[in-house]
């Protein structure tokens, strides 16, 4: 058979309703990793849903314990055609954020996949059940079109804890490095640049979440009796926050800014039409780093966002100086930021600005990663996707958000390609999460064509890279 056969089979999988049936079944499983009561569902998703789907495609599968005690299990799988063939490692996560029942429009249930025009609503429809269902369907189409001989080996790792920070994923990749050894990592998560734009991204911005806390030790006291003579923790912390990032969103701490940004990366993202889909929020032209375009600010620069501030009770305020104040920030950073210096830079900045008694607590962090945009794998994937879609492909050096790409780029030392099947306004992590039907159908064809081309051109690319 031919490449066009693979694309046709992928489209038929969607048009026949079989993709809908598979996704309905997967959405119905409430795999909330943030909810400890759902732990049995996490294991069941791997055992009853993913393992049988992979076995039907000729994979051997095995569920393994998480290296971190108490964290969700993982599933490893592989389909080996030849020891000489190029090997692709794929990935998906079957866990979702909390369903937020009762908050969805039109009384929708997060655990029932519901179609409304082109939108398919359900928790996990975009993140990540819809995306890995597309990839599994594309893999099946490519294998069938190749009469069972895809031309490459495929390995897969599924986790069930991505929404709680992927505990144990990095360690599992190191522990099972021989089993997972490959030439290329290929997966799907996150959004396209826009719904109409097939997108390839090569890594992700890093993330570092930290909390600032100020407790004067005085407790709460009447604002009339003590105002003016006692320090107010909320007032002090608000000023400290303003010293980190100004009223336009510009980072004021040198150590939290990138030391350098590649001109090649800036050129790739400079003219991106960020926020161009219907329903996208309206961009603020005066927000963020001066002198940069919206694309550069989102994909080639660092941002510091104050995501929570707490002092007293805003819903039921009382006339008292609060006893304590705390603020949570997220730093999203690109390659070129010295991650190890962030905490010391924060400490030094706060001390120099008179905030020495504010405590810093690092809550979570993940490194920034990026494959070279001129890598041979990027050229192969771009050409393949353009041929399948019949239109240009957007190349993002890195996702604006953060995914566990370092588990593959660093723990396994793999070049990483991500082909997202969602779009920016999918309501991911919120009520009314949805997948766009046309994007899903196109994604099936993009991935089927890409897997077909890797099977026929991948060995040459891998050998070229090894010779460099």
N, C-alpha and C positions, 0 to 999 in steps of 0.2 A: 504494500500500500504506500501512500504518499503523505507528505506533510499536510496537504490540504485535507486529506482524509482525517487526520488527527484533529484539525480545527473543526471539521464538520461533525465529528463524533462528540467533541466538546460542546458545540452548540446544541446538538440533539439532546444531550444530557440535560441541558437547561430547558429546552423547548418542550420536551416530553413530560416535564413535571417531576422527573426523578430527583433532580437537585432540590426542588422544593420539599419533597418527601424526606430526603436525608436531613436537610436542615431543620425541618419541623421536629423531627425525632430528637435531634441534638439540642435544640432550644428548650425542649420540654424537660430536660434534665437540669435542675437548679444547682449548678455547680459554683456556688458562691464561695470563693476561697476566703473571703473576709468574715464568713460566718462559720464558727467552729462546729455548729450543729450539722453542717453540710459535708463534713469530712467523708462519710460513706459515699456521697454522690461523686466526689472527686475520683475516688478509686473506681467506682462503677462506670464512669465515663470512659476511662481507659480500657477496662475489662470488657464491657458490653457493647461499646460503640466503636472505638478506634481500632482496637486489636482485631476484631472480626473484619472490619473494612480493609485493613492492610493485609490480613491473611488471604482474603479473596483476590488480592493483586499479586500474590506469590511472595509476600514478606514473611520472614520469621520474626516473631515478636517476643519480647520479654519485659515484664514489669519489674522495676528495681526500686528498692527502698531509697528514700532521699538520704543523702549523707548527713543532713541536719536532722537530728531526732525530732519527731513530731511534725515535720514538714511533709507536704503531700508527696505521693510516689511519682515516679516518672516511667514512661514507656520508651523503650528502645526497639528499633526495628531495622531490618536490612533486607535488601533484595539484590543478590550478587549474580551478575551474568558472566563476568569474566574478571580475572585478576588483572588483566591488562587494560581493561576499560577504565575510563575516567569515572570518579565517584562523586556524587552529589549528596550533601547532607541537607535535609530539610527539617523544618521545625514548626510546631504549633503549640498553642496553649489552650486547654479546654476549660479553664476556670474563667469566671466572670466576676464583675463587681456586684454589689448588692442589687437585688432586683428592683427595690424601691416601689413595691406594690402600692397601689392606691394613688400614685402620683402621675400615672401615664394618662394621656388624653384619651377621651372616649372610652374610659374604663377598660382599657386594654390590659391584659395580663402579660407581664414580662416573660412568662413561660409558655406562651402560645404565639407561634409565628403567624402574623396577620398581614395580609396584603392590602394595601390601599394605593391603587395606581401603581406607580413604579417603586413605591417604598414598601419594604418588607420589615415590619416591626417585630422586635423581640430582643431580649437580653442576650447578647453574644452575637447578634446578627452581623454586626460590624467588627466586634472585638471579642473573640477571634474565631468563633465557630464558623461564621460565614466565610471568612478568609481561608481557613484551613480546609473547609469543605470544598471550596473552589479548587484548591491545589490537589486534593485527593481525586476530585472528578477529572481534572486535567491530566493527572498522572494515569488514571485508568484509560482515558481516551488515547493518550500517546502510546501506551503499552499495547492496546488493542490495534491501533493503526499500524504498529510495527510488528504485528503477528507474534507478540510476546517477547520480541527482542528489541528492547528500547535502545540498546547501544551504549548504555551507561549503567553503572551500579547506583542504587539509591539507598541511602540510609536516612532514618528519621528519628528525631527525639521529640517527645511530647512531654510538656510539664503541666502541672495543675496549680501553680502558685505565682504566675506572672503578676497578677493583680495585687499581690502582697509583697512584691519586690523580688520574685524568683529565688526564694531561699533554696540553697543547695544546688542550683543549676550550674553555677561555675564549678563547684566542687565535683558534681557528677560528670561534667565534661572532662575534667582532669582525671577522675577515677576511671572513666570508661573511654579514655582517649584512643586506645587501640581499636576498640569496637567502632568508634565514631570517626576514625581517620578517613579523610576525604580530600578531594582537590578543590572543591567549591562549596560554599554555603549558599543556599537559596531558600527564601521564606517570604512570608507576607504578613504584614501587620501595619497599623497606622493608616493615614489617609494619603490619597493622591494629592497633588497640588490643587487640582480641581476635578470635578466629576468627569469632565469631557477629556481630560488629559492623562493618557497612560503615563505612569511615572515609575522611575527606577531610582531608589535611593541606596546609598553605599555605606551607611552607618547611622549614628545618631549623636545628637548633642548629649553631653554628660549632664548629670543632675546631682545637686547636693542640697539636701534639705536640712536647715538648722533652725533651732529655736533660741531666742533671746529671752532671758528671764530676769526680772528685777523684783526682789523682795527686800524691803528696807528693814524688816524685823519688827516694825512698830505695830503691825496689825492695822485694821481699818478704824478710822476715827471720824467723828462728826466734822463735816467740812466747814461749818460755821465756827465751831469752837477751836479748831486746830488749823484751818486753812491759812496759809501764809507763813507758818512756822514749821510745818512738817513737809518733807519732800513727798510729792505725789508720784508714785511709781509709773502711772500711766502717762503722765506728762513727760517724765524723763525718758521713758521708752519711746514715746512718739517722736521726740527730738532725736533720739539715737537712730531710729528708723530713717528719719529724714536725712541724717548724715550719711547713710549708706547709699540711698538712691533718691534722686531729687524729684521734684514735682512733675517732671517730664519723663520720668522713667530712666534717666541716665545714671549709670553706676558711678559712684563717687569714690570707691575704694580701688586703688590701682591693682591690687592683687586679685581682684575679682573680675578684672577685664582681661581679654586675651592679649598675650604679648605680641602676637603677630597673626595675621590672617592671610592665607595664600591668595595672591591676585587671581590665580586660576579659579579658585573657589568663588571669589567675589564676582568674577566675570560670568560664571555659570548661572548665578542666582540673581544678578542685578536687576534684570528686567522681568522677573516673574510677576504675574498678575495675581498677587495674593488677595484672597477674599473676593473672588470674581463669580462665585456660584450664587444663585438665588438663595436667600435665607442666610447668607454669611453675615456676620456682624460688620458694621461700618467701621473702616479703619480710621484711626486718628492720625492725621498727617503730622501733627506736632508732638507725637509720642515717640520716645526711643532715641537712640544714639544719633546725634546730628550728622548730616553728611552722608547717611546711608539710605539706600532704597528700602522699601518694605521687604523685599526678598532678602537683602543683605542682613537686615535686622533680625529676621526670623531664622535664617539658615546659616549665616556666616558670622554671627556676633553673639555675645553673652547677654542674658537678661536676668535681672534680679526682681522677683515678684514677692510682694508681701501678701501671703495667702490667708493669714488669720491673725487677728489681734484681739486680746481678751483682757479686760479689766472691769471689775464690778459686774453688773448685770444690766445690759442695755434694754432688756425687755421690762424689767421692773427695777429701775434705778432708785437708789436711796441717796440722801444727802451726806455722803461719806467719802473721804479720801480712801481709795481702794488699798487693800493690804498688799496687793501683788499685781504685776502686769506681765504678760508674756506675748511674744509675737513669733510667728513662724514664717520663714522665708524659703523660697526655692530659687537656687541659682541654676540656670540652664547654660551650659558652657560648651564651647567648640574646642576642637583640637588646637593646641597653641596656648591653652590656659594651663597654668601649673597647679594642678588639683591639690597636690600635697601642701601647697602654701596658703590655701584659702583660709583655714582656721587661724593660722598665725597672723595672716594679714588682717583678718577681722579683729583679732585680739589687740593687735597693735593700733589699729584705727580707733577702736572704742576707747582704749586707754588714752591716746593722744587727744581725744575730743572730750575728755572728762567723764567717761562712762565706765570707769574701771570696775565698778561693782556689778555691772551687768554680766550675767553668766551666759556662756555659749554652750549649746548642746547640739552636736552633730547627730541627726536622726537617721539619715540614709544618704547613700551616695553611689553613683555609678559613673564610670569614666566615659569620656568622649572618644568616639572611634570613627574611622573613615577610611574607605578604600580609595586609592588613587583614581580620580576620574578618568585618567588615560590608560587604565589597566586593560589588558586584552580581554578579560572577562566582561568588562563594561562594554567594550566595542561589540562583542558577540551578542550580548543581551539586548543592546540598543537596536542593532540591525534586525535581530529576530522579532522584537516587539513591534518595530516599525513595519515590517513585512506583514505581520499578522493583523495589526490594527489599521494599516493603510493611512497612518497619520504620524506626525512627529511624536517623539517620546521625550518627556521632561526628565532630565537627570538632576537629582538632588544630591549634592555631596554628602549630606546627612539629613536625617529627619529633624524637624524642629523640636520634637519631643524626645523621650528617652525610652529605649528598649534594651533588652539584655544582650546587645550585639557583642559586647566584650567577652561573653562566654564562648563565643565562636571565633572571634578575631584574635583574641589573646590566649584563652585557655587551649584552643585547638589550632591556632595560627592559620586560620583560613581566610581567603578573600571572601567578602560578604556582599551579596546582592539581595535586595528586598524589592518585591513587586507588590505594592499595596492595592487592595481591592475595595477600599472605602473612600470617603471624601470628607472634607473638613467639617461639614455641617451634619454629620451622621448622628449627633447626640450621643456619641460614645461616652460611657460612664454616667449618663444622665437618663431621666425618663425619656421615653420615645426613641431609644436607640433604633437605628434602622440601616438596612442595606439597600442600595439602589439596584433594581433588577438589571437595567442595561449595563451597569458597571460590572455586575457579577457575570453576566453572559460574556462580555468582552474579556474579563479576567480569565475565564475558563479557556478561551481561545489563545490569549497571550501566553498562558502557562503551558498549554499543550504544545504550542509552537516552540516555545523556549526549551522545553524538555526534549522535544524532537531534535532540535538543532544541537543541543549539548551532546546528545547521543551520537551525532554524526561529526561534529566539529570540536568537541570538547577535548579529545586527546591531543589534537594539534595545539590548542591553546595552552593546555597544561604543560606540554613539552616546551613550548616557546617560553613560558614563564620560568620553567626550571633552568633553561639555558641562560637566562639573564644573570 
